[in-house]
Amino acid sequence: MSTKIVEKNDTQYDGDLSTLDQWWSAWETFMFDTPLEIETKKGMQTNPPYKLLQPIKISKYPDITEEEEKVSLPLQTMCGAIFDAILVHIMNTVSTPDEWQPLKKTIVDNLNKKKVPRTLDILETETYANSDIIALQEVSSSLIDQAKSRKILDESFWIVAPADMDAVRDQNSIIFLRKATFPNGANSEITSMVEASFEEGIKVPIAKGDILVVTATDRDGVDFVIASFHGDTNGLATKPVLSAIMKTIASNESLSEHILVFGLDANTYENAKPGKQQDVLDWGKHYVSHGLTSCWGDVPDPKNYTTYNSRTYLQPQLNKACKMSDK
């Protein structure tokens, strides 16, 4: 069972945004002067938001140019300010501050601040709590810590996180192993072996924390390779990651008899743009070529959607926005 969990920072501004002058003062103070506590491998570190921005790499987003990569930090800052200003202007134009600001706070409280507790509540339900393996993607360190503090989850599962956690984006692939099924938990993490098995000369659009691969032995002595993977938006890393996992298994005698269980956010498409997106049927042919099948069968139904990119334009990933007429 694989589930994608996207979390955002809990910080929200509760002040008045009735005018762009008020917004700019608040935005500038937040971006450059407000300290945020971030947990890293070295412990808690405090930095203003602008110091948390990361360069945008061509290896992850191949559509950008080398020049855009070089100026990606100041470009992100400028574009973030422009986009935020546009949103505030739109909301103050189509509504009034006393209407939209309380609504915004309610949405943030329910879909952001309470997201981790609600997610853990769902994982404690019978649907998930009886699973032997749960693969989660884009998980924060906060969710991991809170999951371990939940009696039901802590008593039922080994909660396995990458040894090299992504503390900056704070989005990691993790694995829950049912203790009754896997008494000893994970035997070893082999993520680095998989990443070293990518085809030479091929740029695979992955980021730190996207892949977690471990070995484990169940109560009957059956050995497994278990992987959790968060694919890029266009699904272009999905095939290379599977090929690397299979290469790792094939090239290591100690893994040759292991059974692969792979939970992933594949990001495949029914009508993929050639060379730009991963076609779902082509993905099916790929995993079948490795002697594998999926929960959707050998030939997945392209119309069996699990996700719709029907976001509005009032969010920063405009490539995922959908016009009303296209729904």
Buried (B, 14 or more C-beta within 10 A) or exposed (E): BBBBBEBEEBEEBEEEBBEEEBBBEBBEEBBEEBEBEBBEEEEEBEEBBBBBBEEBBBEBBBEBEEEEBEEBBEBBBEEBBEBBBEBBEEBBEEEEBEEBBEEBBEEBEEEBBEBBEEBBEEBBEEEBBEBBBBBBBBBBBBBBEBBEEBEEBEEBBBBBBBEBBBBBBBBBBBBBBBBEBBEEBBEEBBBBBBBEBBEEEEBBBBBBBBBBBBBBBBEEEEBBBBBBBBBBBBBBBBBBBBBBBBBBBEEBEEBEEBEBBBBBBBBBBEEBEEEEBBBBBEBBEBBBEBEBEBEEEEEBEBEEEEEEEEBEEEEBEEEEBEEEEEE
